[in-house]
Amino acid sequence: MLALSNNTNVTYNTGSILEYKPGTAFSSVGVTYFSNNSTATKAILRVMSSIGSSLGSGSSTIFNGIFETAGALTFSGTGTKYFRDGIRILNGGKITASSTCG
């Protein structure tokens, strides 16, 4: 499902919510989420529960929208993590960055 958010043939409107209920971490190696959205478009990627493994790598991870989490997650890896439209921590959410996180 998250593959649609980095497909250049798919555009999300402002306020669109792509909700992820993880069992495992989603792809974060050199990925741009909402890659086809203009800077005026504010789609939301919402993570609904904790992710047991770290997100990120030595390559950049880009979110061209708002990143929300209601779970605990950790970003790691030296690649840059870019949140164009910001981060929202929802009730019960927590984001940690490892000491080497880019």
A tleap script that builds the chain and sets N, CA, C and O, in Angstrom:
source leaprc.protein.ff14SB
mol = sequence {
  NMET LEU ALA LEU SER ASN ASN THR ASN VAL
  THR TYR ASN THR GLY SER ILE LEU GLU TYR
  LYS PRO GLY THR ALA PHE SER SER VAL GLY
  VAL THR TYR PHE SER ASN ASN SER THR ALA
  THR LYS ALA ILE LEU ARG VAL MET SER SER
  ILE GLY SER SER LEU GLY SER GLY SER SER
  THR ILE PHE ASN GLY ILE PHE GLU THR ALA
  GLY ALA LEU THR PHE SER GLY THR GLY THR
  LYS TYR PHE ARG ASP GLY ILE ARG ILE LEU
  ASN GLY GLY LYS ILE THR ALA SER SER THR
  CYS CGLY
}
set mol.1.N position { 0.815 -1.199 0.000 }
set mol.1.CA position { 0.000 0.000 0.000 }
set mol.1.C position { 0.858 1.262 0.000 }
set mol.1.O position { 0.561 2.208 -0.729 }
set mol.2.N position { 1.914 1.290 0.804 }
set mol.2.CA position { 2.766 2.477 0.823 }
set mol.2.C position { 3.475 2.700 -0.503 }
set mol.2.O position { 3.913 3.814 -0.789 }
set mol.3.N position { 3.592 1.655 -1.316 }
set mol.3.CA position { 4.223 1.803 -2.622 }
set mol.3.C position { 3.493 2.838 -3.472 }
set mol.3.O position { 4.115 3.496 -4.306 }
set mol.4.N position { 2.193 2.991 -3.276 }
set mol.4.CA position { 1.437 3.992 -4.026 }
set mol.4.C position { 1.889 5.414 -3.699 }
set mol.4.O position { 1.812 6.296 -4.555 }
set mol.5.N position { 2.358 5.646 -2.478 }
set mol.5.CA position { 2.721 7.001 -2.083 }
set mol.5.C position { 4.022 7.471 -2.716 }
set mol.5.O position { 4.301 8.669 -2.705 }
set mol.6.N position { 4.819 6.575 -3.265 }
set mol.6.CA position { 6.027 7.017 -3.959 }
set mol.6.C position { 5.971 6.696 -5.451 }
set mol.6.O position { 6.998 6.696 -6.129 }
set mol.7.N position { 4.779 6.425 -5.955 }
set mol.7.CA position { 4.546 6.184 -7.368 }
set mol.7.C position { 4.274 7.526 -8.044 }
set mol.7.O position { 3.359 8.245 -7.641 }
set mol.8.N position { 5.056 7.871 -9.065 }
set mol.8.CA position { 4.903 9.175 -9.717 }
set mol.8.C position { 3.601 9.297 -10.503 }
set mol.8.O position { 3.269 10.389 -10.962 }
set mol.9.N position { 2.861 8.211 -10.669 }
set mol.9.CA position { 1.569 8.267 -11.353 }
set mol.9.C position { 0.414 8.551 -10.405 }
set mol.9.O position { -0.732 8.664 -10.839 }
set mol.10.N position { 0.710 8.667 -9.102 }
set mol.10.CA position { -0.328 8.876 -8.099 }
set mol.10.C position { -0.117 10.226 -7.424 }
set mol.10.O position { 0.992 10.554 -7.001 }
set mol.11.N position { -1.193 11.006 -7.328 }
set mol.11.CA position { -1.143 12.293 -6.636 }
set mol.11.C position { -2.151 12.267 -5.495 }
set mol.11.O position { -3.293 11.845 -5.676 }
set mol.12.N position { -1.728 12.713 -4.334 }
set mol.12.CA position { -2.607 12.808 -3.167 }
set mol.12.C position { -3.005 14.264 -2.991 }
set mol.12.O position { -2.176 15.156 -3.174 }
set mol.13.N position { -4.253 14.519 -2.641 }
set mol.13.CA position { -4.731 15.873 -2.401 }
set mol.13.C position { -4.396 16.318 -0.981 }
set mol.13.O position { -4.101 15.494 -0.115 }
set mol.14.N position { -4.446 17.626 -0.754 }
set mol.14.CA position { -4.272 18.150 0.596 }
set mol.14.C position { -5.309 17.518 1.518 }
set mol.14.O position { -6.493 17.454 1.186 }
set mol.15.N position { -4.852 17.055 2.674 }
set mol.15.CA position { -5.739 16.416 3.629 }
set mol.15.C position { -5.923 14.926 3.412 }
set mol.15.O position { -6.488 14.245 4.268 }
set mol.16.N position { -5.454 14.401 2.273 }
set mol.16.CA position { -5.517 12.958 2.054 }
set mol.16.C position { -4.671 12.265 3.109 }
set mol.16.O position { -3.587 12.740 3.445 }
set mol.17.N position { -5.155 11.146 3.632 }
set mol.17.CA position { -4.429 10.420 4.667 }
set mol.17.C position { -4.110 9.020 4.168 }
set mol.17.O position { -5.002 8.254 3.804 }
set mol.18.N position { -2.832 8.702 4.157 }
set mol.18.CA position { -2.383 7.343 3.896 }
set mol.18.C position { -2.020 6.764 5.254 }
set mol.18.O position { -0.999 7.124 5.838 }
set mol.19.N position { -2.861 5.868 5.750 }
set mol.19.CA position { -2.700 5.338 7.105 }
set mol.19.C position { -2.024 3.978 7.039 }
set mol.19.O position { -2.449 3.090 6.300 }
set mol.20.N position { -0.965 3.832 7.826 }
set mol.20.CA position { -0.190 2.599 7.872 }
set mol.20.C position { -0.298 1.975 9.250 }
set mol.20.O position { 0.034 2.601 10.257 }
set mol.21.N position { -0.769 0.727 9.288 }
set mol.21.CA position { -0.859 -0.029 10.542 }
set mol.21.C position { 0.193 -1.125 10.458 }
set mol.21.O position { -0.065 -2.218 9.954 }
set mol.22.N position { 1.379 -0.812 10.960 }
set mol.22.CA position { 2.527 -1.682 10.678 }
set mol.22.C position { 2.524 -3.004 11.422 }
set mol.22.O position { 2.041 -3.132 12.547 }
set mol.23.N position { 3.078 -3.955 10.745 }
set mol.23.CA position { 3.504 -5.187 11.355 }
set mol.23.C position { 5.027 -5.179 11.284 }
set mol.23.O position { 5.718 -5.749 12.129 }
set mol.24.N position { 5.522 -4.513 10.246 }
set mol.24.CA position { 6.955 -4.360 10.028 }
set mol.24.C position { 7.229 -2.939 9.537 }
set mol.24.O position { 6.307 -2.194 9.206 }
set mol.25.N position { 8.500 -2.582 9.497 }
set mol.25.CA position { 8.891 -1.259 9.002 }
set mol.25.C position { 8.575 -1.143 7.512 }
set mol.25.O position { 8.600 -2.133 6.780 }
set mol.26.N position { 8.282 0.069 7.080 }
set mol.26.CA position { 8.059 0.312 5.659 }
set mol.26.C position { 9.381 0.726 5.008 }
set mol.26.O position { 10.345 1.052 5.701 }
set mol.27.N position { 9.418 0.712 3.700 }
set mol.27.CA position { 10.638 1.052 2.969 }
set mol.27.C position { 11.063 2.483 3.268 }
set mol.27.O position { 10.256 3.411 3.215 }
set mol.28.N position { 12.342 2.642 3.583 }
set mol.28.CA position { 12.862 3.981 3.874 }
set mol.28.C position { 14.275 4.149 3.329 }
set mol.28.O position { 15.039 4.978 3.825 }
set mol.29.N position { 14.621 3.377 2.324 }
set mol.29.CA position { 15.946 3.436 1.715 }
set mol.29.C position { 15.840 4.186 0.393 }
set mol.29.O position { 15.399 3.624 -0.609 }
set mol.30.N position { 16.243 5.451 0.390 }
set mol.30.CA position { 16.216 6.239 -0.838 }
set mol.30.C position { 14.826 6.460 -1.394 }
set mol.30.O position { 14.655 6.531 -2.610 }
set mol.31.N position { 13.828 6.572 -0.529 }
set mol.31.CA position { 12.432 6.697 -0.945 }
set mol.31.C position { 11.941 8.127 -0.762 }
set mol.31.O position { 12.293 8.795 0.210 }
set mol.32.N position { 11.116 8.594 -1.714 }
set mol.32.CA position { 10.413 9.863 -1.573 }
set mol.32.C position { 8.924 9.563 -1.521 }
set mol.32.O position { 8.342 9.103 -2.503 }
set mol.33.N position { 8.309 9.825 -0.372 }
set mol.33.CA position { 6.873 9.626 -0.219 }
set mol.33.C position { 6.126 10.857 -0.714 }
set mol.33.O position { 6.562 11.987 -0.497 }
set mol.34.N position { 4.990 10.630 -1.386 }
set mol.34.CA position { 4.200 11.678 -2.049 }
set mol.34.C position { 5.070 12.406 -3.072 }
set mol.34.O position { 5.082 13.635 -3.134 }
set mol.35.N position { 5.787 11.636 -3.861 }
set mol.35.CA position { 6.777 12.172 -4.805 }
set mol.35.C position { 6.179 13.040 -5.901 }
set mol.35.O position { 6.886 13.863 -6.482 }
set mol.36.N position { 4.914 12.880 -6.192 }
set mol.36.CA position { 4.290 13.634 -7.282 }
set mol.36.C position { 3.530 14.865 -6.791 }
set mol.36.O position { 2.879 15.539 -7.589 }
set mol.37.N position { 3.599 15.169 -5.497 }
set mol.37.CA position { 2.838 16.288 -4.949 }
set mol.37.C position { 3.620 17.587 -4.994 }
set mol.37.O position { 4.824 17.616 -4.738 }
set mol.38.N position { 2.915 18.661 -5.325 }
set mol.38.CA position { 3.527 19.990 -5.340 }
set mol.38.C position { 3.732 20.473 -3.903 }
set mol.38.O position { 3.218 19.872 -2.959 }
set mol.39.N position { 4.480 21.551 -3.748 }
set mol.39.CA position { 4.727 22.098 -2.411 }
set mol.39.C position { 3.449 22.634 -1.774 }
set mol.39.O position { 3.398 22.798 -0.555 }
set mol.40.N position { 2.425 22.908 -2.564 }
set mol.40.CA position { 1.158 23.413 -2.027 }
set mol.40.C position { 0.268 22.281 -1.514 }
set mol.40.O position { -0.706 22.542 -0.808 }
set mol.41.N position { 0.582 21.037 -1.852 }
set mol.41.CA position { -0.235 19.892 -1.468 }
set mol.41.C position { 0.296 19.285 -0.176 }
set mol.41.O position { 1.481 18.969 -0.074 }
set mol.42.N position { -0.580 19.122 0.807 }
set mol.42.CA position { -0.197 18.650 2.139 }
set mol.42.C position { -0.912 17.346 2.475 }
set mol.42.O position { -1.859 17.338 3.262 }
set mol.43.N position { -0.463 16.253 1.885 }
set mol.43.CA position { -1.003 14.929 2.212 }
set mol.43.C position { -0.381 14.459 3.525 }
set mol.43.O position { 0.616 15.020 3.980 }
set mol.44.N position { -0.968 13.433 4.127 }
set mol.44.CA position { -0.526 12.955 5.440 }
set mol.44.C position { -0.184 11.468 5.364 }
set mol.44.O position { -0.974 10.664 4.868 }
set mol.45.N position { 0.996 11.113 5.857 }
set mol.45.CA position { 1.357 9.717 6.078 }
set mol.45.C position { 1.251 9.479 7.574 }
set mol.45.O position { 2.014 10.043 8.357 }
set mol.46.N position { 0.293 8.637 7.968 }
set mol.46.CA position { 0.007 8.415 9.388 }
set mol.46.C position { 0.374 6.972 9.771 }
set mol.46.O position { -0.151 6.015 9.201 }
set mol.47.N position { 1.276 6.834 10.738 }
set mol.47.CA position { 1.668 5.538 11.275 }
set mol.47.C position { 0.861 5.318 12.546 }
set mol.47.O position { 0.939 6.121 13.475 }
set mol.48.N position { 0.079 4.231 12.596 }
set mol.48.CA position { -0.893 4.030 13.672 }
set mol.48.C position { -0.393 3.235 14.867 }
set mol.48.O position { -1.047 3.234 15.910 }
set mol.49.N position { 0.736 2.563 14.753 }
set mol.49.CA position { 1.261 1.813 15.888 }
set mol.49.C position { 2.777 1.744 15.801 }
set mol.49.O position { 3.376 2.158 14.809 }
set mol.50.N position { 3.378 1.223 16.837 }
set mol.50.CA position { 4.838 1.179 16.921 }
set mol.50.C position { 5.445 0.278 15.854 }
set mol.50.O position { 4.839 -0.698 15.412 }
set mol.51.N position { 6.659 0.637 15.457 }
set mol.51.CA position { 7.435 -0.150 14.506 }
set mol.51.C position { 8.656 -0.655 15.261 }
set mol.51.O position { 9.430 0.132 15.806 }
set mol.52.N position { 8.822 -1.966 15.290 }
set mol.52.CA position { 9.886 -2.570 16.082 }
set mol.52.C position { 11.282 -2.359 15.552 }
set mol.52.O position { 12.234 -2.353 16.332 }
set mol.53.N position { 11.441 -2.184 14.241 }
set mol.53.CA position { 12.770 -1.983 13.670 }
set mol.53.C position { 12.950 -0.525 13.261 }
set mol.53.O position { 11.985 0.225 13.122 }
set mol.54.N position { 14.206 -0.147 13.074 }
set mol.54.CA position { 14.515 1.247 12.722 }
set mol.54.C position { 14.167 1.556 11.275 }
set mol.54.O position { 14.163 0.675 10.415 }
set mol.55.N position { 13.877 2.824 11.027 }
set mol.55.CA position { 13.617 3.335 9.684 }
set mol.55.C position { 14.820 4.161 9.249 }
set mol.55.O position { 15.418 4.860 10.067 }
set mol.56.N position { 15.177 4.089 7.985 }
set mol.56.CA position { 16.278 4.884 7.467 }
set mol.56.C position { 17.453 4.025 7.057 }
set mol.56.O position { 17.500 2.822 7.314 }
set mol.57.N position { 18.406 4.687 6.408 }
set mol.57.CA position { 19.597 3.998 5.907 }
set mol.57.C position { 20.647 5.052 5.600 }
set mol.57.O position { 20.572 6.176 6.096 }
set mol.58.N position { 21.611 4.693 4.793 }
set mol.58.CA position { 22.615 5.645 4.342 }
set mol.58.C position { 22.113 6.527 3.209 }
set mol.58.O position { 22.804 7.462 2.805 }
set mol.59.N position { 20.923 6.245 2.688 }
set mol.59.CA position { 20.296 7.045 1.629 }
set mol.59.C position { 19.207 7.918 2.225 }
set mol.59.O position { 18.667 7.609 3.287 }
set mol.60.N position { 18.887 8.996 1.550 }
set mol.60.CA position { 17.865 9.927 2.039 }
set mol.60.C position { 16.474 9.307 2.022 }
set mol.60.O position { 16.156 8.480 1.167 }
set mol.61.N position { 15.655 9.720 2.977 }
set mol.61.CA position { 14.237 9.391 3.023 }
set mol.61.C position { 13.486 10.714 3.062 }
set mol.61.O position { 13.735 11.541 3.940 }
set mol.62.N position { 12.572 10.924 2.122 }
set mol.62.CA position { 11.901 12.218 1.970 }
set mol.62.C position { 10.393 12.021 2.082 }
set mol.62.O position { 9.816 11.144 1.440 }
set mol.63.N position { 9.773 12.851 2.906 }
set mol.63.CA position { 8.321 12.858 3.054 }
set mol.63.C position { 7.814 14.209 2.547 }
set mol.63.O position { 7.966 15.221 3.231 }
set mol.64.N position { 7.213 14.235 1.354 }
set mol.64.CA position { 6.662 15.472 0.783 }
set mol.64.C position { 5.223 15.633 1.244 }
set mol.64.O position { 4.296 15.695 0.436 }
set mol.65.N position { 5.059 15.699 2.529 }
set mol.65.CA position { 3.755 15.827 3.162 }
set mol.65.C position { 3.970 15.889 4.661 }
set mol.65.O position { 5.084 16.124 5.130 }
set mol.66.N position { 2.910 15.680 5.401 }
set mol.66.CA position { 2.971 15.691 6.862 }
set mol.66.C position { 3.169 14.252 7.331 }
set mol.66.O position { 2.488 13.341 6.859 }
set mol.67.N position { 4.096 14.050 8.255 }
set mol.67.CA position { 4.345 12.737 8.830 }
set mol.67.C position { 3.744 12.711 10.229 }
set mol.67.O position { 4.092 13.537 11.072 }
set mol.68.N position { 2.839 11.762 10.477 }
set mol.68.CA position { 2.209 11.631 11.792 }
set mol.68.C position { 2.496 10.247 12.353 }
set mol.68.O position { 2.591 9.273 11.606 }
set mol.69.N position { 2.634 10.165 13.680 }
set mol.69.CA position { 2.765 8.857 14.297 }
set mol.69.C position { 1.997 8.790 15.607 }
set mol.69.O position { 2.023 9.716 16.418 }
set mol.70.N position { 1.313 7.666 15.789 }
set mol.70.CA position { 0.635 7.365 17.043 }
set mol.70.C position { 1.377 6.234 17.757 }
set mol.70.O position { 0.946 5.765 18.811 }
set mol.71.N position { 2.481 5.808 17.180 }
set mol.71.CA position { 3.282 4.735 17.759 }
set mol.71.C position { 4.704 5.203 17.986 }
set mol.71.O position { 5.061 6.330 17.643 }
set mol.72.N position { 5.507 4.338 18.562 }
set mol.72.CA position { 6.920 4.636 18.793 }
set mol.72.C position { 7.725 4.132 17.597 }
set mol.72.O position { 7.515 3.020 17.113 }
set mol.73.N position { 8.639 4.962 17.136 }
set mol.73.CA position { 9.517 4.546 16.052 }
set mol.73.C position { 10.863 5.245 16.167 }
set mol.73.O position { 10.992 6.292 16.802 }
set mol.74.N position { 11.854 4.640 15.539 }
set mol.74.CA position { 13.218 5.160 15.576 }
set mol.74.C position { 13.725 5.352 14.162 }
set mol.74.O position { 13.583 4.467 13.318 }
set mol.75.N position { 14.317 6.508 13.902 }
set mol.75.CA position { 15.008 6.761 12.644 }
set mol.75.C position { 16.491 6.556 12.872 }
set mol.75.O position { 17.032 6.980 13.894 }
set mol.76.N position { 17.156 5.904 11.918 }
set mol.76.CA position { 18.584 5.646 12.026 }
set mol.76.C position { 19.206 5.770 10.635 }
set mol.76.O position { 18.520 6.067 9.656 }
set mol.77.N position { 20.493 5.542 10.570 }
set mol.77.CA position { 21.198 5.633 9.293 }
set mol.77.C position { 21.649 7.057 9.016 }
set mol.77.O position { 21.029 8.016 9.476 }
set mol.78.N position { 22.716 7.185 8.273 }
set mol.78.CA position { 23.326 8.494 8.026 }
set mol.78.C position { 22.626 9.308 6.948 }
set mol.78.O position { 22.897 10.501 6.812 }
set mol.79.N position { 21.739 8.696 6.182 }
set mol.79.CA position { 21.015 9.433 5.150 }
set mol.79.C position { 20.087 10.482 5.754 }
set mol.79.O position { 19.547 10.286 6.843 }
set mol.80.N position { 19.905 11.579 5.057 }
set mol.80.CA position { 19.050 12.665 5.516 }
set mol.80.C position { 17.589 12.221 5.568 }
set mol.80.O position { 17.106 11.525 4.676 }
set mol.81.N position { 16.904 12.634 6.619 }
set mol.81.CA position { 15.453 12.433 6.733 }
set mol.81.C position { 14.823 13.810 6.588 }
set mol.81.O position { 15.086 14.704 7.392 }
set mol.82.N position { 13.989 13.981 5.560 }
set mol.82.CA position { 13.431 15.293 5.233 }
set mol.82.C position { 11.915 15.221 5.355 }
set mol.82.O position { 11.267 14.410 4.693 }
set mol.83.N position { 11.361 16.067 6.200 }
set mol.83.CA position { 9.916 16.134 6.435 }
set mol.83.C position { 9.440 17.507 5.950 }
set mol.83.O position { 9.414 18.469 6.718 }
set mol.84.N position { 9.070 17.589 4.687 }
set mol.84.CA position { 8.768 18.878 4.061 }
set mol.84.C position { 7.695 19.668 4.788 }
set mol.84.O position { 7.830 20.880 4.958 }
set mol.85.N position { 6.629 19.002 5.222 }
set mol.85.CA position { 5.505 19.706 5.832 }
set mol.85.C position { 5.376 19.446 7.330 }
set mol.85.O position { 4.358 19.780 7.936 }
set mol.86.N position { 6.401 18.857 7.921 }
set mol.86.CA position { 6.450 18.715 9.365 }
set mol.86.C position { 6.079 17.348 9.890 }
set mol.86.O position { 5.728 16.428 9.152 }
set mol.87.N position { 6.178 17.262 11.223 }
set mol.87.CA position { 5.892 16.033 11.959 }
set mol.87.C position { 4.830 16.339 13.002 }
set mol.87.O position { 4.859 17.384 13.651 }
set mol.88.N position { 3.890 15.411 13.153 }
set mol.88.CA position { 2.888 15.516 14.222 }
set mol.88.C position { 2.972 14.255 15.066 }
set mol.88.O position { 2.921 13.140 14.547 }
set mol.89.N position { 3.099 14.445 16.361 }
set mol.89.CA position { 3.092 13.327 17.293 }
set mol.89.C position { 1.680 13.214 17.844 }
set mol.89.O position { 1.196 14.126 18.515 }
set mol.90.N position { 1.024 12.108 17.565 }
set mol.90.CA position { -0.332 11.873 18.035 }
set mol.90.C position { -0.285 11.199 19.402 }
set mol.90.O position { 0.783 10.792 19.857 }
set mol.91.N position { -1.425 11.082 20.050 }
set mol.91.CA position { -1.510 10.481 21.372 }
set mol.91.C position { -0.803 9.130 21.398 }
set mol.91.O position { -1.160 8.223 20.646 }
set mol.92.N position { 0.192 8.999 22.259 }
set mol.92.CA position { 0.945 7.752 22.382 }
set mol.92.C position { 2.136 7.650 21.451 }
set mol.92.O position { 2.885 6.675 21.512 }
set mol.93.N position { 2.325 8.639 20.590 }
set mol.93.CA position { 3.424 8.599 19.629 }
set mol.93.C position { 4.747 9.055 20.223 }
set mol.93.O position { 4.787 9.824 21.184 }
set mol.94.N position { 5.813 8.571 19.638 }
set mol.94.CA position { 7.159 8.955 20.070 }
set mol.94.C position { 8.124 8.685 18.923 }
set mol.94.O position { 8.092 7.613 18.318 }
set mol.95.N position { 8.988 9.663 18.625 }
set mol.95.CA position { 10.022 9.481 17.608 }
set mol.95.C position { 11.375 9.625 18.270 }
set mol.95.O position { 11.618 10.570 19.020 }
set mol.96.N position { 12.252 8.681 17.986 }
set mol.96.CA position { 13.618 8.708 18.479 }
set mol.96.C position { 14.544 8.701 17.273 }
set mol.96.O position { 14.263 8.041 16.273 }
set mol.97.N position { 15.642 9.431 17.364 }
set mol.97.CA position { 16.678 9.410 16.330 }
set mol.97.C position { 17.933 8.809 16.949 }
set mol.97.O position { 18.358 9.213 18.032 }
set mol.98.N position { 18.519 7.844 16.256 }
set mol.98.CA position { 19.755 7.250 16.760 }
set mol.98.C position { 20.874 8.283 16.714 }
set mol.98.O position { 20.749 9.307 16.042 }
set mol.99.N position { 21.951 8.022 17.415 }
set mol.99.CA position { 23.060 8.989 17.491 }
set mol.99.C position { 23.723 9.245 16.158 }
set mol.99.O position { 24.378 10.274 15.993 }
set mol.100.N position { 23.577 8.340 15.195 }
set mol.100.CA position { 24.191 8.537 13.881 }
set mol.100.C position { 23.166 8.921 12.816 }
set mol.100.O position { 23.476 8.912 11.625 }
set mol.101.N position { 21.964 9.255 13.235 }
set mol.101.CA position { 20.895 9.558 12.282 }
set mol.101.C position { 21.175 10.852 11.525 }
set mol.101.O position { 21.517 11.875 12.118 }
set mol.102.N position { 21.023 10.786 10.196 }
set mol.102.CA position { 21.224 11.957 9.347 }
set mol.102.C position { 19.977 12.774 9.211 }
set mol.102.O position { 19.981 13.797 8.525 }
savepdb mol mol.pdb
quit
